[in-house]
Amino acid sequence: MARDRVHAALPEPPRQNDDNSKEEEKVFGNIFAELESVDLPLGTTLRSIYDDQPNAHKRFMEKLDARIRNHDREIEKMCNFHHQGFVDAITELLKVRTDAEKLMGQVTDTNRRLQEAGRDVTAQTQEVICCRIQQRNMATTVEKLQLCIPVLEMYSKLKEQLESKRYYAALKTMEQLEKVYIPRVGQYRFCQIMAENLPRLREEIKEISMSDLKDFLESIRKHSDKVGEAAMRQAQLHRNFNSVVVKQASSGHFAKPVYSLNGRTHTHNGLKMEDDAGEDDEVDDEVLTVQDLVDFSPVYRCLHIYTVLGDRETFENYYRKQRKKQARLVLQPQANMHETVEGYRRYFNQIVGFFVVEDHILHATYGLVTRAFTDELWNMALSKIIAVLRTHSSYCEDPDLVLELKNLIVIFADTLQDYGFPVNRLFDLLFEVRDQYNETLLKKWALVFREIFELDNYSPIPVETEEEYRLVVSRFPFHDAEIEKQDFPKKLPMSQSVPQIYTQVKEFIYASLKFSESLHRSSTEIDDMLRKSTNLLLTRTLSCCLQNLIKKPHIGLTELVQIIINTTHLEQACRYLEEFITNITNVSPETVHTTRLYGLSTFKDARHAAEGEIYTKLNQKIDEFIQLADYEWGMAESDGRASGYLMDLINFLRSTFQVFTHLPGKVAQTACMSACKHLSTSLMQMLLDSELKQVSMGAIQQFNLDVIQCELFASSEPVPGFQGDTLQLAFIDLRQLLDLFMVWDWSTYLADYGQPTSKYLRVNPATALALLEKVYRGMKDSSKKNNIFSQFRKNDRDKQKLIETVVKQLRSLVNGMSS
């Protein structure tokens, strides 16, 4: 086989010549030694055969065959040596086989007999063994049952606790089952089922407790307004009690307390936390606390359950998340909340109820909510509340509603402040609400003032008896020694609107004062607020009403005169309003930074406006009379009497100025001077009207008669107080112009022109030229129509030549002035 392996492994080499040297013998000996002693691989040994010697392969094969033959001879020698021993061993084995068969038969027979003899013993022994096993099993069963009975009892107890909704105790029982009882008998199937059911029961308890919590959250969401109502009622009673105590302390009398901070307060309209509480509001003798109104046990129970289950953080997060959602819902106002005070009250009750519940949870649960959480909720709520109130209060037009809103805000702030919530921003908001309140008051009083002015008869107040006089004086601070000396009946200078206005201003101050109550402000601040709001009433509302009244078309001169008189008395009464505010606030007007009332400027402005309106209406009336003038500018001679329209105008002015007797002297004088100047200007414009082309001397004479009547009116002193002929100077321009034409004194005019002592100093050359040209055209037209006597025509021609000469000189004067 070795030869076959070698032959198969060697490739066919090229044939070489044999070399029988000793060297080859040694080399092949080494190779055979390696082949016989070394297993595969034979690559290195075989490669050494194929060295550079020729016929190496053939020589190797020859040597190999010789080697194989030697080994075969040695094997044959060894087999021949051991053959006899092998034959002897086989012979001995054949002898032993016979003895073994005999022994086997004997053993089988013996075993059969033994089995037959021990069969009864075996049966009895088996019965004994079964009895022993039964006894052992019974003892084991009793022992195991004694271990299982407490487990079953605890599990039964767990079921009872679950059925009675004692979930916290059930969790404790589960904990004992898991840690103590079930491990003792955990190898039994029923215990494994119990152990598998416990997590499910825990989840059921969590779900049930969470369901109870959801019901609780839904319940307090629905009934938070009742909780808030009770809390705000308590705060209001507390505030009222404190005010009563302060008053009693100040008066030195003390009564039995009606309110206790730590106890119950007797009052009415108590609330119960029931589903039908909104339907049946029964009168209760006690103000209930939040613990009486709300059952917090679902929260406590759920908190304990989640704490025992090791999932408290999940519960806390869920509770806080839900309360945040509810807070946002509570803070959402109704769209029409601003229409009634009940809308605001419900809104505040809900918010107070929400935070009262949170405050109770904060102090009763130790960690379910934290102060940081409630502060965050409150800050969010406060910003929303302020925005809502700022928006909805702007819609309020009724000052009573705004005042009710203010009272609700104060109670709301006091209530939450008692629970430790910061409310300074709410009191800051009240300043904005106060401005809104003042605006609504101003609008309301604007209607009151307008109604007073519309119903006023603008005539002095008649008083028939002493009682009527005292009644008027009690309403308005009027003191006049001369009028008091007069006998009844008599008249007071102001009209009925003056005491009404004064009374309404005081009513406004009272109304404004109502808002300042309970704002925790000092007397100085309240005094400042009252004075500022009163200033707004006087300078804006009353002033605007007076200005509108003065501008109304139906207000005539008589009414304007009475308005001036009224504003004068109201101006004098301003100091009494100052004293009135001082008596309310007990703040001296000499105090630094005290705001002064601006009524003086208000009434002065109104009086000036009325005076200006008097001047305007008087001039308008004069213009109406002037428009009735119907001069015949071409008349040959005057009628010898003044024009009718002018006499009517003068009579009107006389009667009008008689009404001015109650006005201050300067006002009446100014009105009279303004009227005379306007009349003079209007007459001058009529005479110099560009549409009037020609004027006869007869028309000038008639015009002169009218001016004379005006001068007589001015000299009659229609209004006392003018010195000398001051009023007549209003017609001086007309007088000198007419004198110049009536006397036909052109030589004097031209000679003295420019001299301070000139007789016709007020006659302007342009004015004289314009009127002279109209007269000239009138004369020319008249000469064309008259063809009576030649001497007359000659006189006219002479006069025309004179006029032409004067016209040239006047034009030169006018040109000289323009250059």
C-alpha angles and dihedrals in degrees: 000000000000090000091051090051092051092046091050094047097049119078121220105278126196114270119259137186118266118253113199096185122133090245091066091048091056094047094049090046091059092047092052090048091055092045093052097043104037126065123213138341096069096168097111093046094047092048090056088061091061099058124137094288115110120240090013093142096052093049090048092052092051092050090047094054090050090051092051093052090053092053093049091055091052093051092051091052092052094051092051090053097054102037098095094052092055093053091052092053093054092051092054092051092055091055094051093053093069093053091048093056091053092050092050092055092051093051092050092051092048092051091051093053091046092052092051092049096049098043094096093044090052092052093051092045090053090053091052091049092051091051092049090050092050092049091050092047092050092051091047091048093051090048093049092044089054087054094046099046094072089049092052091045091052091047090050089049088051091054091050091050091050092049091050090047093241091145099161091054089045090056090051089051090050090051091053091047092052099043103033117015109031094050088060093059101019093131093072123093096231090054090051089051089049091049090049091050096050096074089048091050090049090053090048090052090049091050093046093047090046089050089052089049091051090050089050092050091048091048095051090045089057096041102035089102090061091048089049092047091054092046093048091048089053091049091049092049089048091052092046090049091052091050090050091050091050091050092047091048091051091049094042095239124114127192131193110286115257095194133050125193092210099035141047124292121218111234141120141266097045117182133223124205097240133125092246095045091106091054101044109039100183123190111251130191095224139055102234123224125230090261089057093048100042131047104216095180094104089058094047092045094048091046092051092046094051090044091054090046090052092241100106093127091058091051093047092050092048093048093048092046092051093046090051089054091048090048090056090049092048091050093055107098127210115260093241096041092120093060098074137021089235089066091057091043093054090047093052093042091055093049094046091047091052095052095040088057091047091049090052091048089049093056098036105045104044102223108001086108125011133212088250090055094049090045090052091049091047094049090050091046093045093055091048093046092051092049091048094047092045090053100042096041088057087064093055114106097169114085091203089058091048089050091051088049090052091051090050091050091051093050090043091052094044091050095052092041089058087057092052101260117138110243104172091115090057091056088048088052089054089067088059090046088049089057089050089048091051090049092053090046090051091050091048093048090046087062090046092051092046091051091049091051092046093051095044117107092205094228131115116280111258116217119192101180143023090255092057090048092050090048092055093044091050089057097042130028098240121158124170119155095201094051091045089057092054120099123246132295096052140144131242114220097235125071127243093269093068098070089038092054091046092049092048092051089055090047088052090052090051091048091049090048091057090066092053093059117106093008092118090236129144123252090252092056091047090049090051092049092049093049094047093049090046090050089053089051092051102037098039114019103031093035091051091048090050092048092049090047092052091050095051112115096226092057105101134192093274091053091046091052090051091048090055090050091047094050089049091057093043089052090053090050094057092090089058089054088053090053090046092057091044091054090051098049100027089225114138114235088226090065114119115261092016109153115236124221114253095207093115093062091042094056092040090054091048091048092050090049090050091048091050090048089051090054091047096047092044091053090046090053090050089051090052090055092044089054088060091060112117109181121180096221094188098053116134095216136011124256091243093240136073121269117271096233091055093050089051090050093051092048089051091051092049093053092043095051090049087063088054092068091099093050122095109274097247092051093053093044091048091050092049094047091046091051093049092047092048090049091049092048092048092050091048091050090049091053094046096041109144091222090060102086103176138019130192124219088242089060089050089052090051090047089050090056090055092049089049088057090051090051091049089052091051092048091050089072098234088184118034121233103060116127117228116316094338093128092048089059087074087075097039094106092053092043096054092044093050092044089054091056097037094052092033088220098161095142092059092045093051094042095049097037111134094017117124089223094051115138090222098040094140094052111103114213091228091053092047091047093051093051093041092054089052090050090047092052089048092053093048091051091047093050090054092055097044115072099160111115130004093222088060090051088050091053090049091050091052091049091048091052090051090050091050090052092048091046091055091050092047091050090052089052091049092048090048090053093049093049 
